[in-house]
Amino acid sequence: MSEPNGGTFDVVILGGGSGGYAAALRAVQLELSVALIEKDKVGGTCLHRGCIPTKALLHAAEVADTTRESEQFGVKADLVGIDMAGVNSYKDGVVGRLYKGLQGMIKSSKITYVAGTGRLVGPDTVEVDGARYTGRNVILATGSYSRSLPGVAVDGERILTSEHALELDRVPTSAIVLGGGVIGVEFASVWRSFGVDVTIVEALPRLVAAEDEESSKALERAFRKRGIAFKTGKPFEKVERTESGVAVTIAGGETLEAELLLVAVGRGPVTADIGYAEQGLKMDRGFVPTDERLRTNLPNVYAVGDIVPGLQLAHRGFQQGIFVAEQIAGLNPAVIDENGIPRVTYSDPELASVGLTEAKAKEQYGADKIKTYNYNLGGNGKSQILKTTGFVKLVRVVDGPVVGLHLVGARVGELIGEAQLIYNWEADPADVAPLVHAHPTQGEALGEAHLALAGKPLHAHA
């Protein structure tokens, strides 16, 4: 229901993205009165400008690749071309159906939904169009925006953010992607599948540098094979518009030219000019630091989602929103382990991980206390059927639990559910080895890796 006249609530939530609406839904389940304030569309970046539309594009890209390479499966098919109007219709249809479903959930609940731009005007009050919503508790969930860099003037025509890239009505002939993190490599993967000449420019020494080094190297090998060029360890120096597109000068003086430039250098927190600083909220470079229970420095004011330092992932926002609602209701939920949040990069090949990288595990426990095992998907029947390469890498403490799981290959993101259970339940390899994995599935690769690490390998080379 909607309430334009303000009022007092158990919980007032500023922002209706993943963290905000999850908090609202859980809070009303716990019989708390809730006002949810959103200036745009409920669902936020993930549903409308992030996770969902990009993954729809990635699936269209997979279909294009499968059609192009169908003869290797004994199926004769021709890829006539990419119809971006059709691709966008498919993408927008997926988003639209999910949005309609989410709107229905909000409407059928006891949430007071307020459409409008909110501003924190007191430590317990948000104002929208002159109406004041006071909360015994306030949750800040204002999300993030696509960042740029000094000297890069985004114009939405030749120099794009991911939001612009999602709305392209044509397939460019060539593109430069500034940034080799998750967003950058996903768009590079899509565009290459659509036939675009793509070059990634990354200032750090490797692509997806937050992942385990072996995963990065595997992605880089796959991208070379696919014809995706990349320049790592090369900060950009200058971007200029040309008659036909853009020119990007990188460290060392090399100049790259393309039709489009995608700026994919991460996302910044939406915290400016909405009253946070004026109310004494502590901030750090625009982000809102919290304690482990997501409390800010202001009494009964919490923060969730992309404005909280750490991983900017929708499912992190969901869990944080649920956590805070339960905290407010007095349920004393278990603190969220940030390392236990699964991470997936939906490029071709996919990368999925949870827990510590090998390097971080050695730093935390000592190199002599860490053992790793790499199970190659070459020994996995379903992966052979899919014609994918990759691996499952386990990082364990000697005589202790598995503290990191890293997967590379087609569709391995679907395996991260079991992987995160293994990490979060602090399982030893011997705990997982007896579990039966269906054959033939890629899930078997997780079982085989744990069998080998438990000292009883089956389909694994010594």
ChimeraX attribute file (.defattr): number of C-alpha atoms within 10 A of each C-alpha:
attribute: neighborCount
match mode: 1-to-1
recipient: residues
	/A:1	12
	/A:2	13
	/A:3	14
	/A:4	16
	/A:5	12
	/A:6	19
	/A:7	14
	/A:8	16
	/A:9	18
	/A:10	18
	/A:11	27
	/A:12	28
	/A:13	32
	/A:14	27
	/A:15	27
	/A:16	28
	/A:17	28
	/A:18	29
	/A:19	33
	/A:20	32
	/A:21	28
	/A:22	22
	/A:23	30
	/A:24	31
	/A:25	21
	/A:26	19
	/A:27	26
	/A:28	17
	/A:29	14
	/A:30	15
	/A:31	11
	/A:32	19
	/A:33	19
	/A:34	25
	/A:35	29
	/A:36	25
	/A:37	28
	/A:38	25
	/A:39	16
	/A:40	13
	/A:41	16
	/A:42	23
	/A:43	24
	/A:44	24
	/A:45	20
	/A:46	18
	/A:47	22
	/A:48	21
	/A:49	19
	/A:50	17
	/A:51	15
	/A:52	18
	/A:53	24
	/A:54	24
	/A:55	17
	/A:56	19
	/A:57	22
	/A:58	21
	/A:59	17
	/A:60	20
	/A:61	23
	/A:62	19
	/A:63	15
	/A:64	21
	/A:65	18
	/A:66	16
	/A:67	16
	/A:68	17
	/A:69	16
	/A:70	16
	/A:71	12
	/A:72	10
	/A:73	11
	/A:74	8
	/A:75	10
	/A:76	11
	/A:77	12
	/A:78	12
	/A:79	13
	/A:80	9
	/A:81	11
	/A:82	16
	/A:83	13
	/A:84	15
	/A:85	13
	/A:86	11
	/A:87	17
	/A:88	19
	/A:89	12
	/A:90	16
	/A:91	21
	/A:92	18
	/A:93	14
	/A:94	15
	/A:95	20
	/A:96	14
	/A:97	11
	/A:98	16
	/A:99	17
	/A:100	10
	/A:101	12
	/A:102	16
	/A:103	14
	/A:104	11
	/A:105	13
	/A:106	18
	/A:107	14
	/A:108	10
	/A:109	14
	/A:110	20
	/A:111	22
	/A:112	21
	/A:113	22
	/A:114	23
	/A:115	19
	/A:116	15
	/A:117	16
	/A:118	25
	/A:119	18
	/A:120	23
	/A:121	18
	/A:122	15
	/A:123	21
	/A:124	21
	/A:125	21
	/A:126	26
	/A:127	21
	/A:128	22
	/A:129	13
	/A:130	11
	/A:131	14
	/A:132	20
	/A:133	28
	/A:134	23
	/A:135	23
	/A:136	17
	/A:137	20
	/A:138	28
	/A:139	28
	/A:140	25
	/A:141	31
	/A:142	28
	/A:143	27
	/A:144	20
	/A:145	17
	/A:146	16
	/A:147	15
	/A:148	19
	/A:149	12
	/A:150	6
	/A:151	11
	/A:152	17
	/A:153	15
	/A:154	17
	/A:155	10
	/A:156	17
	/A:157	14
	/A:158	20
	/A:159	24
	/A:160	23
	/A:161	24
	/A:162	21
	/A:163	18
	/A:164	16
	/A:165	19
	/A:166	19
	/A:167	16
	/A:168	15
	/A:169	13
	/A:170	10
	/A:171	15
	/A:172	16
	/A:173	14
	/A:174	18
	/A:175	27
	/A:176	26
	/A:177	26
	/A:178	26
	/A:179	26
	/A:180	28
	/A:181	21
	/A:182	23
	/A:183	25
	/A:184	25
	/A:185	26
	/A:186	21
	/A:187	27
	/A:188	28
	/A:189	24
	/A:190	25
	/A:191	22
	/A:192	21
	/A:193	23
	/A:194	22
	/A:195	17
	/A:196	18
	/A:197	19
	/A:198	25
	/A:199	23
	/A:200	24
	/A:201	26
	/A:202	26
	/A:203	18
	/A:204	16
	/A:205	12
	/A:206	20
	/A:207	27
	/A:208	24
	/A:209	16
	/A:210	12
	/A:211	24
	/A:212	21
	/A:213	16
	/A:214	17
	/A:215	27
	/A:216	18
	/A:217	16
	/A:218	17
	/A:219	24
	/A:220	19
	/A:221	12
	/A:222	17
	/A:223	20
	/A:224	11
	/A:225	10
	/A:226	13
	/A:227	13
	/A:228	21
	/A:229	17
	/A:230	24
	/A:231	20
	/A:232	16
	/A:233	15
	/A:234	18
	/A:235	17
	/A:236	22
	/A:237	15
	/A:238	15
	/A:239	19
	/A:240	14
	/A:241	17
	/A:242	12
	/A:243	7
	/A:244	11
	/A:245	17
	/A:246	19
	/A:247	20
	/A:248	21
	/A:249	17
	/A:250	20
	/A:251	14
	/A:252	10
	/A:253	12
	/A:254	11
	/A:255	14
	/A:256	15
	/A:257	20
	/A:258	22
	/A:259	20
	/A:260	24
	/A:261	30
	/A:262	26
	/A:263	25
	/A:264	26
	/A:265	21
	/A:266	19
	/A:267	16
	/A:268	18
	/A:269	22
	/A:270	17
	/A:271	20
	/A:272	10
	/A:273	10
	/A:274	17
	/A:275	18
	/A:276	20
	/A:277	14
	/A:278	12
	/A:279	14
	/A:280	12
	/A:281	15
	/A:282	15
	/A:283	17
	/A:284	9
	/A:285	10
	/A:286	17
	/A:287	20
	/A:288	24
	/A:289	22
	/A:290	19
	/A:291	10
	/A:292	12
	/A:293	17
	/A:294	23
	/A:295	19
	/A:296	22
	/A:297	16
	/A:298	15
	/A:299	12
	/A:300	16
	/A:301	22
	/A:302	26
	/A:303	29
	/A:304	32
	/A:305	30
	/A:306	27
	/A:307	25
	/A:308	25
	/A:309	16
	/A:310	12
	/A:311	17
	/A:312	18
	/A:313	19
	/A:314	21
	/A:315	18
	/A:316	22
	/A:317	27
	/A:318	19
	/A:319	19
	/A:320	25
	/A:321	31
	/A:322	22
	/A:323	26
	/A:324	27
	/A:325	27
	/A:326	19
	/A:327	17
	/A:328	20
	/A:329	16
	/A:330	10
	/A:331	12
	/A:332	12
	/A:333	15
	/A:334	11
	/A:335	11
	/A:336	15
	/A:337	10
	/A:338	13
	/A:339	18
	/A:340	20
	/A:341	19
	/A:342	22
	/A:343	22
	/A:344	20
	/A:345	20
	/A:346	26
	/A:347	26
	/A:348	26
	/A:349	24
	/A:350	20
	/A:351	29
	/A:352	25
	/A:353	30
	/A:354	26
	/A:355	26
	/A:356	23
	/A:357	24
	/A:358	25
	/A:359	14
	/A:360	14
	/A:361	20
	/A:362	18
	/A:363	11
	/A:364	12
	/A:365	12
	/A:366	12
	/A:367	14
	/A:368	9
	/A:369	14
	/A:370	21
	/A:371	18
	/A:372	15
	/A:373	16
	/A:374	19
	/A:375	24
	/A:376	21
	/A:377	23
	/A:378	17
	/A:379	17
	/A:380	23
	/A:381	17
	/A:382	18
	/A:383	24
	/A:384	14
	/A:385	11
	/A:386	13
	/A:387	14
	/A:388	18
	/A:389	18
	/A:390	23
	/A:391	27
	/A:392	24
	/A:393	26
	/A:394	27
	/A:395	24
	/A:396	26
	/A:397	20
	/A:398	14
	/A:399	12
	/A:400	15
	/A:401	19
	/A:402	28
	/A:403	24
	/A:404	26
	/A:405	28
	/A:406	27
	/A:407	32
	/A:408	28
	/A:409	28
	/A:410	21
	/A:411	20
	/A:412	25
	/A:413	21
	/A:414	14
	/A:415	17
	/A:416	24
	/A:417	11
	/A:418	12
	/A:419	25
	/A:420	21
	/A:421	14
	/A:422	24
	/A:423	23
	/A:424	18
	/A:425	11
	/A:426	14
	/A:427	16
	/A:428	21
	/A:429	23
	/A:430	17
	/A:431	14
	/A:432	18
	/A:433	21
	/A:434	12
	/A:435	11
	/A:436	10
	/A:437	15
	/A:438	10
	/A:439	11
	/A:440	14
	/A:441	13
	/A:442	23
	/A:443	21
	/A:444	21
	/A:445	29
	/A:446	24
	/A:447	23
	/A:448	24
	/A:449	26
	/A:450	27
	/A:451	22
	/A:452	21
	/A:453	23
	/A:454	17
	/A:455	11
	/A:456	14
	/A:457	16
	/A:458	12
	/A:459	17
	/A:460	18
	/A:461	9
	/A:462	6
